[in-house]
């Protein structure tokens, strides 16, 4: 069995979060933590969702939220994210399967 440390992903990615300008100001100016989404329809679970290397998609998400009346003034927050221990859906099926099996045994 691989060491649990072998399962760590040491990459740092640049990712983007679409939101309201007021949220961006609170996070970036005051250091207030972002609030996780906890809707029943969230994609993977409760959390804060970022678009990996895709500020345009984050902007499109903010536009979608604006159309729903949830965002007043559009904004995008960029972040450097250390992946750590994660389930990478961008890897091939063989690597993902191996990772999931190894993680399940830890």
N, C-alpha and C positions, 0 to 999 in steps of 0.2 A: 504494500500500500504506500502511495506517495506521502511525503511529509505534508502536514497542513500548510506549511510555508510555501510549498510548491504550488499550491492552489491560488496564491496571491497574484493578482495582476498588478504589476508595478508601473503600468502606463499612467501617464497624466494626459487627459484629453481637454480640449477647449470645447465647451458646450454652452448653449444659449437657452434662456427661459423667457417666453413672451408673457408680458404682464401689463398692469396699469402703471403709469408714470409715478403715481403716489406710492405704489409698492416698491418700485425701483428706488425711489428717493429714501424711503424708510430703511431699506436694506443697505444701500450703498452709503448714505450719509450718516445715519444713526447707528448702523450695525445691528439693527433689529433682525433676528433670524427669520427666514422665510417660513411660511406656514404650510405644512403638508396638505395636499388634497386628500380628502377621505370620502369621496363619493362612491356609491355602489357601482358606478359605471367606469371607474378608473381602470386603465388598461392592465396594470400588473399588480397593483395594491396601493395602499396609502403611501403617499410620498410626494416629492417635489420632482416634476418632470422637466428634463432638459433635452434639447435637440443637439446631438453630437455633431460638431463642426458645421452647423447649419443655421446661421442667424436668420436667413430668409424664411425658413420653416417656423422658427420661433415667432417672427413677425406675423406670419400668416395665422398662427395660433392666436396671437393677440387680436388680430383682425376678426377672427371667428368669435372670440369672446366679446369684442366690441359690438358685433352684430347681434349678440344675445343680450346686450345691455350690461354685461359684467365688467367691462373695461371702458373707462371714459377716455383717457388719453393713452395712446399706444406707446409701449416701451419694450426694450429687450435688455436683459441682464446677461452678461457674459461671465463665465467662471472657468477657472482651472480646477478640474476634478481628478483626484487620485482615485483610481478605480478600486484598489484594494481587493477584497474578496467579493466577486460579483459573478453573475451568470451572464455571459456575453452572447447575445443573440446575433452578433455579426459573424460568428465563427461557423465553420462548416459543420455539418451534422455529426461527422465522426468526432471532431474535437469537442463539440458541445456534449455529445453523449458521454464521452470519456470523462469530461469535466463533471457532469452531473452525477455520474456513477461514483467518481472519486469523492465528491462533496458529500454524497449520501452516506458514505462509509466513515466519515470523520466524526 
